[in-house]
């Protein structure tokens, strides 16, 4: 399930963790969080709140960080990811 929080989309203030937790608690299918990422820390927080994967675009389009930097950050914090 691609879970997009329209209220958070483009804000770069983090994902909707309450929504992620609520859906992941009842859904047997993997959850992909989308909408709100502003940093690598935001992607980690989404994973910690129940997202199986994350999608981010603004942080890359506006060169706030790179895909490689986010992957390395997640890997350093215990998330298995292809580097």
C-alpha distances in whole Angstrom, upper triangle without the diagonal:
4,6,9,12,15,18,17,16,20,21,21,22,19,15,15,15,16,13,11,13,13,9,10,13,12,9,10,7,6,5,6,9,10,14,17,18,21,22,21,22,19,17,18,18,14,14,17,15,12,10,10,10,11,12,15,18,21,22,22,24,26,27,26,26,25,22,24,25,22,21,25,24,21,23,26,24,23,20,20,19,21,24
4,6,10,12,15,14,13,16,18,18,19,16,13,13,14,15,12,11,14,14,11,11,15,15,12,13,10,9,6,5,6,7,10,14,14,18,19,19,20,17,15,17,17,13,14,17,15,13,10,10,9,9,9,12,14,17,18,19,20,22,24,23,23,22,19,22,23,20,20,23,22,20,22,25,23,23,19,20,19,20,23
4,7,9,12,11,11,14,16,16,16,13,10,10,11,12,9,8,11,11,9,10,13,13,11,14,11,10,7,6,5,6,8,11,13,17,18,18,18,15,14,16,15,11,13,15,13,11,9,11,10,9,10,12,14,16,18,19,20,22,24,23,22,22,20,23,23,20,20,24,22,20,23,25,23,23,20,21,20,22,24
4,6,9,8,7,11,13,13,14,12,9,9,11,12,9,9,13,13,11,13,16,17,15,18,15,14,10,8,6,5,5,9,11,15,17,18,18,14,14,16,15,12,14,17,15,14,11,14,12,10,9,11,12,14,16,18,18,20,22,21,21,21,20,23,23,20,21,24,23,21,24,26,24,24,21,23,22,24,25
4,5,5,6,10,11,12,12,10,7,6,10,11,8,9,13,13,12,14,17,17,17,20,18,16,13,11,8,7,6,8,11,14,17,18,18,14,14,17,15,12,15,17,14,15,13,16,15,12,12,12,14,14,16,18,19,20,22,21,21,23,21,25,24,21,22,25,23,22,25,27,25,25,23,25,24,26,27
4,5,5,9,10,12,12,12,10,9,13,14,11,13,16,16,15,18,20,21,20,23,21,19,16,14,11,9,7,9,12,15,18,20,20,16,17,20,18,15,19,21,18,18,16,19,18,15,14,13,14,14,17,19,18,19,22,21,22,23,23,26,26,23,25,28,26,24,28,30,28,29,26,28,27,28,30
4,6,9,8,11,10,11,10,9,12,13,11,13,16,16,16,19,21,22,21,25,23,22,18,16,13,11,8,8,12,14,17,20,19,16,17,20,18,16,19,20,18,19,18,21,19,17,16,15,15,15,17,20,19,20,22,21,22,24,24,27,26,23,26,28,26,25,28,30,28,29,27,29,28,30,31
4,6,6,8,7,7,6,7,11,12,11,12,15,16,16,18,21,22,21,24,22,20,17,15,11,9,5,5,8,10,14,16,16,12,13,16,14,13,16,18,16,17,16,19,17,14,13,12,13,12,13,16,17,17,19,17,19,21,20,24,22,19,22,25,22,21,25,26,24,26,24,26,25,27,28
4,6,8,9,9,8,10,13,15,13,14,18,18,18,19,22,23,22,25,22,20,16,14,11,7,4,5,8,10,14,16,16,13,14,17,16,14,17,19,18,18,16,18,16,13,11,10,10,9,12,14,14,14,17,16,17,19,19,22,21,19,21,24,22,21,25,26,25,26,24,25,24,26,26
4,6,8,10,10,12,16,18,17,17,20,22,21,22,25,26,25,28,25,23,19,16,13,10,6,6,8,9,12,15,16,13,14,18,17,16,19,21,20,21,18,21,18,14,12,9,8,6,9,12,11,11,14,13,15,17,17,21,20,18,21,23,21,21,25,26,25,27,24,26,24,26,26
4,5,8,9,11,14,16,16,17,20,21,21,23,25,27,26,29,27,24,20,18,14,11,8,5,8,8,11,15,15,12,14,17,16,15,19,20,19,21,19,21,19,16,14,11,11,9,10,14,13,12,15,13,15,18,19,22,20,18,21,23,21,21,25,26,24,26,24,27,25,27,27
4,6,8,11,14,17,17,16,19,21,21,22,25,27,26,28,26,23,20,17,13,11,8,5,5,4,7,11,11,9,11,14,13,13,16,18,17,19,17,20,17,14,12,10,10,7,7,11,12,11,12,10,12,15,16,18,17,15,18,20,17,18,21,22,21,23,21,24,22,24,24
4,7,9,11,14,15,15,17,19,20,21,23,25,25,27,26,23,19,17,14,12,9,5,6,6,8,12,11,8,11,13,12,12,15,16,15,18,17,20,18,15,14,12,13,11,11,15,16,14,16,13,15,17,18,21,18,16,19,21,18,18,22,22,20,23,21,24,23,26,25
4,7,8,11,12,12,14,16,17,17,20,22,22,24,22,20,16,14,10,10,8,5,5,6,8,10,9,5,8,10,8,8,12,13,12,14,13,16,14,11,12,10,12,11,11,14,16,16,17,14,15,17,17,19,17,14,17,19,16,15,19,20,18,20,18,21,20,23,23
4,6,9,9,8,11,13,13,14,16,18,18,20,19,16,13,11,7,7,6,5,6,9,10,12,11,7,8,10,8,6,10,11,10,11,10,13,12,9,10,10,12,13,13,16,17,18,19,16,17,18,17,20,19,15,17,20,17,16,19,20,18,19,17,20,20,22,23
4,6,5,6,9,10,11,12,14,16,16,19,18,16,13,12,8,9,8,8,10,12,14,15,14,10,11,13,10,8,12,12,9,11,11,14,14,12,13,13,16,16,16,19,21,21,22,20,20,22,21,24,22,19,21,23,20,19,22,23,20,22,20,22,22,25,26
4,5,5,6,8,10,10,12,15,15,18,17,15,12,12,9,11,11,10,11,14,15,15,13,10,11,11,8,6,9,9,6,8,9,13,13,12,14,15,18,18,18,21,23,23,24,21,21,23,22,24,22,19,20,22,19,17,21,21,18,19,18,21,21,24,26
4,5,5,6,9,10,11,13,14,18,18,16,13,14,12,13,13,13,15,17,18,19,17,14,14,15,11,10,12,12,8,10,11,15,16,15,17,18,21,21,22,24,26,26,27,25,25,27,25,27,26,22,24,26,23,21,24,25,21,22,21,23,24,27,29
4,5,5,6,8,10,11,12,15,15,14,11,12,10,11,12,13,15,18,19,19,18,14,15,16,13,10,13,13,9,10,10,14,14,14,15,17,20,20,21,24,25,26,27,25,25,26,25,27,26,22,24,26,24,21,24,26,23,23,21,23,24,27,29
4,6,5,6,8,10,10,13,13,11,8,9,7,10,11,12,13,17,17,17,16,13,12,13,10,7,9,10,6,6,6,10,11,11,13,15,18,19,20,22,24,25,26,24,23,24,22,24,24,20,21,23,21,18,21,23,20,20,17,20,20,23,25
4,6,5,6,9,10,13,13,12,10,12,11,14,15,16,16,19,20,19,17,15,14,14,11,9,10,9,6,6,8,11,13,14,16,18,22,23,23,25,27,28,29,26,26,27,25,27,26,22,22,24,22,19,22,23,20,19,18,20,21,25,27
4,6,5,7,9,12,13,13,11,13,12,15,16,17,19,22,23,22,21,18,17,17,15,12,13,13,9,9,11,13,16,16,18,20,24,25,25,28,29,30,31,29,29,30,28,30,29,25,26,28,26,23,25,27,23,23,21,23,25,28,30
4,5,5,6,9,10,10,8,11,10,13,15,17,18,22,23,22,21,18,17,17,15,12,13,14,10,9,9,11,14,14,16,19,22,24,24,26,28,29,30,29,28,28,26,28,28,24,25,27,25,22,25,27,24,23,21,22,23,26,28
4,5,5,8,8,8,7,10,10,14,16,18,18,22,22,21,20,17,16,16,14,11,11,11,9,6,7,9,11,13,16,19,22,24,24,26,28,29,30,28,27,27,25,27,26,23,22,25,23,20,22,24,21,20,17,19,20,23,26
4,6,8,10,11,10,14,14,17,19,21,21,25,25,24,22,20,19,18,16,14,13,13,10,8,10,12,15,17,20,22,26,27,28,29,32,33,33,31,30,31,28,30,29,26,25,28,26,22,24,26,23,21,20,21,23,26,29
4,7,9,11,11,14,15,18,20,22,23,27,27,26,25,22,21,21,19,16,16,16,13,11,12,14,16,18,21,24,27,29,29,31,33,34,35,33,33,33,30,32,32,28,28,30,28,25,27,29,26,24,22,24,25,28,31
4,5,8,8,12,13,16,19,21,22,26,26,25,24,22,20,20,19,16,15,16,14,10,11,11,14,16,18,22,25,27,28,29,31,33,33,32,31,31,28,30,30,26,26,28,27,24,25,28,25,23,21,22,23,25,28
4,7,9,13,15,18,21,24,24,28,28,26,26,23,21,21,20,17,16,17,15,12,12,11,14,17,19,23,26,29,29,30,32,34,35,33,32,31,28,30,30,27,26,28,27,24,25,28,25,23,20,20,22,24,27
4,6,10,13,16,19,22,22,26,26,24,24,22,19,20,19,16,15,17,15,12,11,9,12,14,16,20,23,26,26,27,29,31,32,31,29,28,25,27,28,24,23,26,25,22,23,26,24,22,19,19,19,21,25
4,7,10,13,17,19,19,22,22,20,21,18,16,16,16,13,11,14,13,9,7,6,8,11,13,17,20,23,23,24,26,28,28,27,26,25,21,23,24,20,19,22,22,18,20,23,20,19,15,15,16,18,21
4,6,10,13,15,15,19,19,18,18,16,13,14,14,10,10,12,11,8,5,5,6,8,10,14,17,20,20,21,23,25,26,24,23,23,20,22,22,19,18,21,20,17,19,22,20,19,15,16,16,19,21
4,6,10,13,13,16,17,15,16,13,11,13,13,9,9,13,12,9,6,6,5,5,7,10,13,16,17,17,19,21,22,21,20,19,17,19,20,16,16,19,18,15,18,21,19,18,15,15,15,17,19
4,7,9,9,13,14,13,14,11,9,11,11,7,8,11,10,9,6,8,6,5,6,9,12,14,14,16,18,19,20,19,18,18,16,19,19,15,16,19,17,15,18,20,18,18,15,17,16,18,20
4,7,8,11,13,13,14,11,9,13,12,9,11,14,13,13,10,11,9,6,5,6,9,11,12,14,15,16,18,17,17,17,15,18,18,15,16,20,18,16,20,22,20,21,18,19,18,20,21
4,6,9,12,13,14,11,10,14,13,11,14,16,15,15,12,15,12,9,8,7,8,9,11,13,14,15,17,15,16,17,16,20,19,16,18,21,19,18,21,23,22,23,20,22,20,22,23
4,6,9,11,12,8,9,13,12,10,13,15,14,16,14,16,14,10,9,8,9,8,9,12,13,13,15,13,14,16,16,19,18,15,17,20,18,17,21,22,20,22,20,22,21,23,23
4,6,8,9,6,6,10,10,9,12,14,14,15,13,15,13,9,8,6,8,7,7,10,12,12,13,10,11,13,12,15,14,11,14,16,14,14,17,18,17,19,17,19,18,20,20
4,7,8,6,8,11,11,12,14,16,16,18,16,18,16,12,11,8,9,7,6,9,11,10,11,8,9,12,13,15,13,11,14,16,14,14,18,18,17,20,18,21,19,21,21
4,5,5,7,9,10,11,13,15,16,18,16,17,15,12,12,9,11,10,7,10,12,11,11,7,7,10,11,13,10,8,12,13,10,11,15,15,14,17,16,18,17,19,18
4,5,5,7,9,10,11,13,15,16,14,15,13,11,11,10,12,12,9,11,14,14,12,10,8,9,9,10,8,5,8,9,7,7,11,11,11,13,12,15,13,15,15
4,5,5,6,9,10,10,12,15,14,15,14,12,13,12,15,14,11,14,17,17,15,12,11,13,13,14,11,8,11,11,8,8,12,11,10,13,12,15,15,18,17
4,5,5,6,9,10,11,13,12,14,12,10,11,10,12,12,10,13,16,16,15,13,12,14,13,15,13,10,12,14,11,10,14,14,12,15,13,16,16,19,19
4,5,5,6,9,10,11,9,11,9,6,8,8,11,12,11,13,16,16,16,13,12,13,11,13,12,8,10,12,9,8,12,13,11,13,11,13,13,15,16
4,5,5,6,9,10,9,11,10,9,12,12,15,16,14,16,19,19,18,16,14,15,13,14,12,9,10,11,8,6,10,10,8,10,8,12,12,15,16
4,5,5,6,9,9,11,11,10,13,13,16,17,15,18,21,21,20,17,16,18,17,18,16,12,14,15,12,10,13,14,11,12,11,15,15,19,19
4,5,5,7,6,9,8,7,10,11,15,16,15,17,20,20,20,18,17,18,16,18,17,13,14,16,14,11,14,16,13,14,12,15,15,18,19
4,5,5,5,6,7,7,11,13,16,18,17,19,22,22,22,20,18,18,16,17,16,13,13,15,13,9,12,14,11,11,8,11,12,16,17
4,6,7,9,10,11,15,16,20,21,19,21,24,25,24,22,20,21,19,20,18,15,15,16,14,11,13,14,10,11,10,13,15,18,20
4,6,9,11,11,15,16,20,21,20,22,25,25,25,23,22,23,21,22,21,17,18,19,17,14,17,18,14,14,13,16,17,21,23
4,6,9,10,14,16,20,22,21,23,25,26,27,24,23,23,21,22,22,18,18,20,18,15,17,18,15,14,13,15,16,20,22
4,5,7,10,13,17,19,18,20,22,24,24,22,21,21,18,20,19,16,16,18,16,13,16,18,15,14,12,13,14,17,19
4,7,10,14,17,20,19,20,23,25,24,23,21,20,17,19,19,15,14,17,16,13,14,17,15,13,10,11,12,15,17
4,7,10,14,17,16,17,19,21,21,20,18,17,14,16,16,13,12,15,14,11,13,16,15,14,10,11,10,13,15
4,7,10,13,12,13,16,18,18,16,15,15,12,14,15,11,11,15,14,11,14,16,15,15,12,13,12,14,15
4,7,10,10,11,13,15,15,15,14,13,11,14,15,11,12,16,15,13,16,19,18,18,15,16,14,15,16
4,6,7,7,9,11,12,11,11,11,9,13,13,10,12,15,14,14,17,19,18,19,16,18,15,16,17
4,6,5,6,9,10,10,10,10,10,14,14,12,14,17,17,16,19,21,21,22,20,21,18,18,18
4,5,5,6,8,8,10,11,11,15,15,13,16,18,17,18,21,22,22,24,22,23,21,21,21
4,6,6,6,5,6,8,9,12,11,10,13,15,14,15,18,19,19,21,19,21,18,19,18
4,5,5,6,6,6,7,10,10,10,13,15,15,16,18,20,20,22,20,21,18,18,17
4,6,8,9,9,11,14,14,14,16,19,19,19,22,24,24,26,23,24,21,21,20
4,6,8,10,12,15,14,14,17,19,19,20,23,24,24,26,24,26,23,23,22
4,5,7,10,12,11,12,15,16,16,18,20,21,22,24,23,24,21,21,19
4,7,10,12,10,10,14,15,14,16,19,19,20,22,21,23,20,21,19
4,7,8,6,7,11,11,11,13,15,16,17,19,18,19,17,17,15
4,5,5,6,9,10,11,12,14,15,17,19,17,18,15,15,12
4,5,5,6,9,10,11,12,14,16,17,15,15,12,11,10
4,5,5,6,9,10,10,12,14,16,14,14,11,10,7
4,5,5,6,9,10,10,12,15,13,14,12,12,10
4,5,5,6,8,10,11,13,11,12,10,11,10
4,5,5,6,9,10,11,9,9,7,8,6
4,5,5,6,9,10,9,10,8,9,7
4,5,5,6,9,9,11,10,12,10
4,5,5,7,5,8,7,10,10
4,5,5,5,6,6,9,8
4,6,7,9,10,12,11
4,6,9,11,14,13
4,6,9,12,13
4,6,10,11
4,7,9
4,6
4
